Amino acid sequence: MKQRTDTGGKNLIGERLKLLRKQAKLSQRDLARELQLIGIDMDKNVITRIETNKRYVTDFELQALRRIFDITYDYLIDGVE
C-alpha cells in the first residue's frame, strides 16, 4: 500500500508548489517548460496533478523544483524555512 497524506493526497508539496509557482508569476505551462530545460520531462497536466495531490513526486522532481525556486527541501516538503 502506498503512503498518503491524512487527507488522502499523494504528495506533501502540492499546495506549497502552487503558492511558489504563483509567487514566481509562472503558469503551469511556464513551470513545465523550466523543468524540461533542466531535464525533467513534465507537462502542464502533470503540474496540475501534483498541485491537486493526485500524483506522487519523484526525488528527481523534488530536486529540480528545489533548484528552480531556490528553496530548501525542508521548505518544499514541510513548509519549514
C-alpha positions as CSV (number, residue, x, y, z in Angstrom):
1,M,0.0,0.0,0.0
2,K,1.4,3.4,-1.0
3,Q,1.5,6.1,1.6
4,R,-0.8,9.1,1.5
5,T,-1.4,12.2,3.5
6,D,-4.0,12.4,6.2
7,T,-6.5,13.8,3.6
8,G,-5.7,11.0,1.1
9,G,-3.3,13.1,-1.0
10,K,-0.4,11.5,-2.9
11,N,2.2,14.2,-2.0
12,L,3.2,16.7,0.6
13,I,4.1,19.6,-1.7
14,G,1.0,20.3,-3.8
15,E,-0.2,23.4,-2.1
16,R,3.3,24.8,-1.5
17,L,4.2,24.2,-5.1
18,K,1.1,26.1,-6.3
19,L,2.0,29.0,-3.9
20,L,5.6,29.1,-5.1
21,R,4.6,29.0,-8.7
22,K,2.1,31.9,-8.3
23,Q,4.6,33.9,-6.3
24,A,7.1,33.5,-9.1
25,K,4.4,34.5,-11.6
26,L,4.7,31.3,-13.5
27,S,1.9,29.5,-15.2
28,Q,1.8,25.7,-15.0
29,R,3.0,25.7,-18.6
30,D,5.9,28.0,-17.8
31,L,6.9,25.8,-14.9
32,A,6.7,22.7,-17.1
33,R,9.0,24.5,-19.6
34,E,11.5,25.3,-16.8
35,L,11.6,21.7,-15.7
36,Q,12.0,20.5,-19.2
37,L,15.0,22.8,-19.6
38,I,16.8,21.0,-16.8
39,G,15.9,17.5,-18.0
40,I,12.6,16.7,-16.2
41,D,10.0,15.6,-18.6
42,M,6.8,17.1,-17.3
43,D,3.9,18.9,-18.9
44,K,1.2,21.3,-17.6
45,N,-1.1,18.3,-16.8
46,V,1.4,16.8,-14.5
47,I,1.9,20.1,-12.6
48,T,-1.9,20.2,-12.2
49,R,-1.9,16.6,-10.8
50,I,0.9,17.4,-8.3
51,E,-0.8,20.7,-7.2
52,T,-4.0,18.8,-6.6
53,N,-2.3,16.0,-4.7
54,K,-3.3,13.4,-7.3
55,R,0.3,12.4,-8.3
56,Y,3.3,11.2,-6.4
57,V,6.5,13.2,-6.9
58,T,9.9,11.6,-7.5
59,D,13.1,12.6,-5.8
60,F,14.5,13.9,-9.2
61,E,11.4,16.2,-9.5
62,L,11.8,17.4,-5.9
63,Q,15.5,18.2,-6.6
64,A,14.5,20.1,-9.8
65,L,11.8,22.1,-8.0
66,R,14.2,23.0,-5.2
67,R,16.6,24.3,-7.8
68,I,14.1,26.3,-9.8
69,F,12.6,28.0,-6.8
70,D,15.9,28.3,-4.8
71,I,14.4,26.8,-1.7
72,T,15.3,24.0,0.8
73,Y,13.9,20.6,0.8
74,D,12.6,21.3,4.3
75,Y,10.6,24.2,3.0
76,L,9.3,22.3,0.0
77,I,8.2,19.3,2.0
78,D,7.4,20.6,5.4
79,G,7.0,24.3,4.9
80,V,9.9,25.0,7.3
81,E,12.1,27.9,6.4
